[in-house]
Amino acid sequence: MRVKFILPALTEATNPYWRPIKYSLFPPLGLATLAALLPAHWEAELQDEHVETLHTDDVPDLVVIQVYITNAYRAYDLADLYRARGCYVCLGGLHVTSMPEEASVHADSIFLGPGEDTFPEFLRDWHQRRARPRYVAPARRSLVGTPPIRRDLIRRELYLVPNSIVVTRGCPHHCDFCYKDAFFEGGNTFYTQPVDDALAEIERLPGRHLYFLDDHLLGHQRFASSLFEGMRGMNRLFQGAATVDSILRDTELLEKAAAAGLRSLFVGFETLSPANLKASNKNQNLGRDYALAIRKLHDLGIMVNGSFVFGLDDDGADVFKRTVEWAVQQGITTATFHIATPYPGTEYFKRIESQGRLLHRRWNEYDTRTVVHQPGPGLTATQLKNGYDWAYREFYSWANITRASLAHDELKHMLKHFAYAGGWKKFEPLWNFMIKSRQLHSMRPLLEAILSKVQGQRQDSVPAPADFIPLPIIP
């Protein structure tokens, strides 16, 4: 049997003239995980259209396509093409789970929710010619016994961070604008690998650098503590994501992570408005001192990638300047800005749709860079788009990269900040050249060198300057 796994790409990612680096960061681990569940004697191929040109002149027995909202139309076109040739086509992923009736028109079978528990069942049914049109993840999900990812199917040289890894599924929180609840509906929404399996996966990855793509690496404290203890001494450098409240917990978990090699953390601040936090059900951020969380990370030599959302209902025209200024003053190394986007299946989508505020359903534009719904009373759609574009330009101006780097109290941290932020956003033509020339892998030693410049924990915690803007603490 010949099975082909495909991750379709946005048109932007296949542009022959310009390739943004973000589309060449991580391989499609979800598909490689499903590939590990195939019988050993079956032939498997994985293609990621973000980094390579798809060949579509083949006729595999089975085609499995991962669908997220902005690649949905491309995924459907590919599914229709292969079905017309007589191939059996399966669709799964976030968008399929949110819009099953739409997706089922283009597939022989669809998968709702995480696939590790349903794909083996489908394979048995399909091999016996009795596959069902729909497979739904069971209420009790588990990663126990899941075989190692088929990394042999991944072309490592085409990615900056081929050593990406996921050791948990889901998140313990329930933010209204997040896809997670829709994807994990009907069962446990946060669970982990066995620690020994996670450590074994790390052991077989070459090089030093890792990137944990988990939604919340610190979300399960006992698991994370055991993971970091097991990683200590592996000489790894890694990045991941966590929440403000997990950073502020006095459990020494963050210290264990730093000792194991944590050098950069993606943190979902999202908004400086308590009203927006309440409306978004982001209760884990309410009453939390953002500035203290940042200082705690900096004290441990951990860089901060702050996530911010513009266009929530309490935002006014001043939100862009206030947010950028605050982030720069706090010494945040990199910032990821988003335009508030109502994804199908989320509570946010239901609310915006019920209020008649959706502008359209062109899924390829639901990319968090395009305004797809009417913002709240304090902003127009034009103001939101212009402000979002301005925020990126302003935060990543050389002047503000310099200002933010000077927020650190040690020269080595200033230099690391300047090199990392500048290298990420100010040398995009170089990234484009390295991608086009298939030399992206040669940049990994530089990435490791920048991350490894952080050495240990600072001896004294330095108070924030008086002109820092604190997030209001809600009693």
MARNUBA-392961 format. One record per residue (C-alpha): y, x, z. Coordinates in steps of 0.2 Angstrom, whole numbers, padded with zeros to 4 digits, always signed. Layout:
<sites>
YXZ;...
</sites>
This chain:
<sites>
+0000+0000+0000;+0018+0006-0004;+0032+0001+0007;+0050+0004+0004;+0063+0003+0018;+0081+0001+0012;+0098+0002+0021;+0111-0005+0009;+0129+0001+0009;+0146-0005+0008;+0155-0002-0009;+0167+0010+0001;+0152+0021+0006;+0146+0023-0012;+0164+0027-0019;+0161+0042-0031;+0179+0049-0027;+0180+0048-0008;+0166+0047+0005;+0172+0044+0023;+0163+0055+0035;+0158+0039+0046;+0145+0034+0033;+0136+0050+0034;+0134+0052+0053;+0118+0044+0058;+0102+0040+0049;+0094+0022+0050;+0083+0024+0065;+0079+0005+0066;+0070+0006+0049;+0062+0023+0054;+0055+0014+0070;+0047+0000+0060;+0040+0013+0048;+0031+0021+0062;+0021+0004+0064;+0013+0005+0047;-0005+0009+0046;-0007+0028+0044;-0014+0027+0026;+0000+0017+0019;+0014+0026+0009;+0031+0024+0015;+0049+0028+0009;+0066+0026+0017;+0082+0026+0007;+0099+0025+0015;+0112+0020+0002;+0126+0027+0012;+0120+0045+0008;+0110+0044-0008;+0109+0034-0024;+0096+0021-0023;+0083+0021-0036;+0078+0003-0040;+0067+0005-0055;+0051+0005-0044;+0039-0009-0039;+0033-0006-0021;+0021-0019-0013;+0033-0022+0001;+0052-0020+0003;+0060-0021+0020;+0079-0022+0020;+0091-0020+0035;+0106-0032+0035;+0122-0031+0044;+0137-0042+0041;+0147-0031+0029;+0132-0026+0018;+0124-0043+0017;+0129-0047-0001;+0123-0030-0007;+0107-0033+0003;+0104-0050-0005;+0107-0043-0022;+0093-0030-0019;+0082-0043-0011;+0083-0054-0026;+0080-0039-0038;+0064-0034-0030;+0058-0052-0028;+0061-0055-0047;+0048-0040-0049;+0035-0048-0038;+0038-0037-0023;+0036-0045-0006;+0053-0044+0002;+0058-0045+0021;+0075-0045+0028;+0080-0042+0046;+0094-0036+0057;+0110-0042+0066;+0116-0053+0051;+0099-0061+0048;+0097-0066+0066;+0114-0074+0066;+0113-0082+0049;+0094-0086+0046;+0096-0100+0034;+0108-0090+0023;+0096-0075+0023;+0080-0084+0020;+0086-0089+0003;+0084-0071-0002;+0068-0066+0007;+0049-0070+0008;+0050-0067+0027;+0064-0064+0039;+0064-0056+0056;+0075-0063+0070;+0079-0052+0084;+0072-0034+0087;+0057-0030+0076;+0046-0019+0086;+0036-0034+0093;+0036-0044+0077;+0033-0032+0063;+0015-0027+0068;+0011-0046+0068;+0019-0048+0051;+0009-0033+0044;-0007-0041+0049;-0003-0058+0042;+0004-0050+0026;-0011-0040+0023;-0022-0056+0025;-0010-0065+0013;-0005-0077+0026;+0013-0071+0031;+0025-0084+0038;+0043-0086+0032;+0050-0082+0049;+0046-0071+0063;+0055-0073+0080;+0055-0059+0093;+0045-0065+0109;+0054-0069+0125;+0046-0054+0133;+0051-0038+0123;+0045-0021+0127;+0046-0003+0120;+0030+0002+0129;+0018+0009+0117;+0030+0010+0102;+0025+0025+0092;+0037+0040+0088;+0050+0037+0075;+0045+0042+0057;+0058+0056+0056;+0049+0063+0042;+0056+0050+0031;+0074+0055+0036;+0083+0067+0025;+0091+0077+0039;+0102+0088+0028;+0112+0072+0022;+0118+0068+0040;+0130+0076+0052;+0121+0070+0067;+0102+0068+0062;+0098+0070+0080;+0103+0052+0084;+0092+0043+0097;+0090+0026+0105;+0081+0025+0122;+0086+0007+0127;+0089-0010+0118;+0104-0021+0121;+0116-0021+0135;+0117-0029+0153;+0134-0037+0149;+0139-0052+0139;+0156-0050+0130;+0161-0065+0119;+0165-0054+0104;+0149-0044+0104;+0134-0047+0093;+0121-0042+0106;+0118-0059+0114;+0115-0067+0097;+0103-0054+0092;+0093-0054+0108;+0094-0073+0111;+0078-0081+0119;+0072-0066+0128;+0077-0051+0139;+0093-0043+0133;+0092-0026+0140;+0076-0015+0142;+0072+0003+0141;+0059+0015+0134;+0047+0023+0147;+0056+0039+0152;+0042+0050+0147;+0043+0043+0129;+0061+0046+0128;+0060+0064+0134;+0046+0067+0122;+0057+0061+0108;+0071+0073+0113;+0059+0087+0115;+0054+0086+0096;+0072+0086+0090;+0078+0103+0084;+0094+0111+0088;+0105+0107+0103;+0116+0092+0099;+0110+0074+0102;+0119+0057+0100;+0113+0042+0110;+0117+0027+0100;+0113+0015+0114;+0125+0002+0118;+0126+0007+0136;+0117+0023+0141;+0121+0021+0159;+0117+0003+0160;+0100+0005+0169;+0104+0017+0183;+0086+0021+0188;+0081+0025+0170;+0096+0035+0166;+0095+0045+0182;+0077+0049+0178;+0081+0053+0160;+0095+0065+0165;+0085+0074+0178;+0071+0076+0164;+0084+0083+0152;+0091+0096+0164;+0087+0113+0158;+0084+0108+0140;+0100+0116+0135;+0106+0100+0126;+0123+0094+0121;+0124+0076+0119;+0136+0061+0117;+0134+0042+0121;+0142+0026+0126;+0145+0018+0143;+0157+0005+0152;+0171+0008+0163;+0163+0000+0178;+0147+0012+0176;+0159+0027+0176;+0168+0022+0192;+0152+0019+0202;+0149+0032+0216;+0131+0035+0212;+0132+0053+0205;+0124+0046+0189;+0139+0053+0179;+0137+0070+0187;+0119+0070+0183;+0123+0066+0165;+0136+0080+0164;+0123+0093+0171;+0111+0087+0158;+0123+0091+0144;+0134+0075+0142;+0150+0081+0133;+0158+0065+0126;+0157+0047+0130;+0162+0032+0120;+0171+0019+0132;+0175+0001+0128;+0192-0001+0136;+0195-0014+0122;+0212-0020+0129;+0225-0017+0143;+0227-0036+0145;+0218-0044+0160;+0221-0061+0151;+0211-0054+0136;+0197-0047+0147;+0195-0064+0155;+0195-0073+0139;+0182-0062+0131;+0171-0063+0146;+0172-0044+0148;+0172-0045+0167;+0165-0028+0170;+0182-0021+0165;+0192-0033+0176;+0200-0025+0191;+0195-0008+0185;+0206+0007+0186;+0205+0014+0168;+0215+0029+0172;+0204+0034+0186;+0188+0032+0175;+0196+0044+0162;+0201+0057+0176;+0183+0056+0182;+0176+0060+0165;+0189+0074+0162;+0185+0082+0179;+0167+0084+0173;+0172+0091+0156;+0168+0075+0147;+0178+0070+0132;+0183+0052+0130;+0182+0041+0114;+0191+0026+0119;+0188+0009+0110;+0202-0004+0108;+0203-0021+0100;+0219-0028+0093;+0222-0046+0089;+0215-0055+0104;+0225-0070+0110;+0236-0062+0123;+0242-0048+0111;+0260-0048+0105;+0269-0037+0093;+0271-0023+0106;+0252-0021+0109;+0250-0007+0096;+0264+0005+0103;+0259+0001+0121;+0240+0005+0118;+0243+0021+0108;+0256+0028+0121;+0244+0024+0135;+0229+0032+0126;+0239+0048+0122;+0246+0050+0140;+0229+0048+0147;+0223+0062+0136;+0210+0052+0127;+0202+0064+0114;+0198+0051+0100;+0201+0033+0099;+0192+0019+0089;+0203+0005+0085;+0197-0012+0079;+0205-0028+0073;+0197-0042+0083;+0183-0049+0072;+0173-0065+0075;+0155-0061+0071;+0143-0076+0067;+0132-0080+0082;+0145-0074+0095;+0155-0085+0107;+0171-0078+0099;+0166-0084+0082;+0162-0102+0089;+0178-0103+0097;+0188-0097+0082;+0179-0108+0070;+0181-0123+0081;+0200-0120+0082;+0200-0119+0063;+0207-0101+0063;+0194-0093+0051;+0203-0087+0035;+0186-0086+0025;+0168-0081+0026;+0168-0066+0015;+0156-0056+0025;+0160-0039+0017;+0178-0040+0024;+0172-0043+0042;+0173-0024+0045;+0185-0024+0060;+0198-0016+0048;+0203-0032+0039;+0211-0048+0047;+0198-0062+0044;+0205-0075+0056;+0222-0081+0062;+0227-0071+0077;+0235-0079+0093;+0252-0085+0095;+0260-0068+0098;+0255-0060+0081;+0254-0064+0063;+0240-0058+0052;+0252-0046+0043;+0258-0039+0060;+0240-0037+0065;+0235-0027+0050;+0251-0017+0049;+0250-0013+0068;+0232-0008+0066;+0236+0004+0052;+0251+0011+0062;+0240+0014+0077;+0228+0025+0068;+0241+0035+0060;+0251+0037+0076;+0237+0041+0087;+0230+0054+0075;+0247+0062+0071;+0248+0081+0075;+0262+0077+0087;+0251+0065+0097;+0235+0076+0096;+0245+0090+0104;+0253+0078+0117;+0236+0071+0122;+0228+0089+0123;+0242+0094+0134;+0237+0081+0147;+0222+0092+0152;+0226+0105+0165;+0215+0119+0159;+0218+0129+0143;+0200+0127+0137;+0200+0109+0139;+0217+0108+0129;+0209+0119+0115;+0193+0108+0114;+0203+0092+0113;+0214+0099+0100;+0200+0106+0089;+0189+0090+0091;+0202+0077+0088;+0210+0087+0074;+0194+0091+0066;+0188+0073+0066;+0204+0065+0058;+0215+0078+0050;+0202+0087+0039;+0195+0072+0029;+0196+0081+0012;+0185+0094+0019;+0172+0082+0026;+0173+0073+0009;+0169+0090+0000;+0155+0094+0012;+0147+0077+0009;+0148+0078-0010;+0142+0096-0010;+0127+0092+0001;+0132+0104+0014;+0136+0093+0028;+0122+0100+0039;+0131+0117+0039;+0145+0109+0050;+0133+0106+0064;+0135+0123+0072;+0153+0120+0073;+0151+0104+0081;+0140+0111+0094;+0152+0126+0097;+0166+0114+0101;+0156+0103+0112;+0149+0118+0121;+0166+0125+0126;+0166+0114+0141;+0159+0124+0156;+0154+0115+0172;+0164+0104+0184;+0182+0107+0189;+0184+0112+0207;+0199+0101+0211;+0203+0083+0205;+0221+0083+0198;+0231+0067+0201;+0238+0058+0186;+0256+0062+0181;+0268+0050+0188;+0272+0043+0170;+0255+0038+0167;+0253+0019+0163;+0240+0012+0175;+0230-0004+0170;+0235-0018+0182;+0222-0020+0196;+0217-0038+0198;+0213-0043+0216;
</sites>
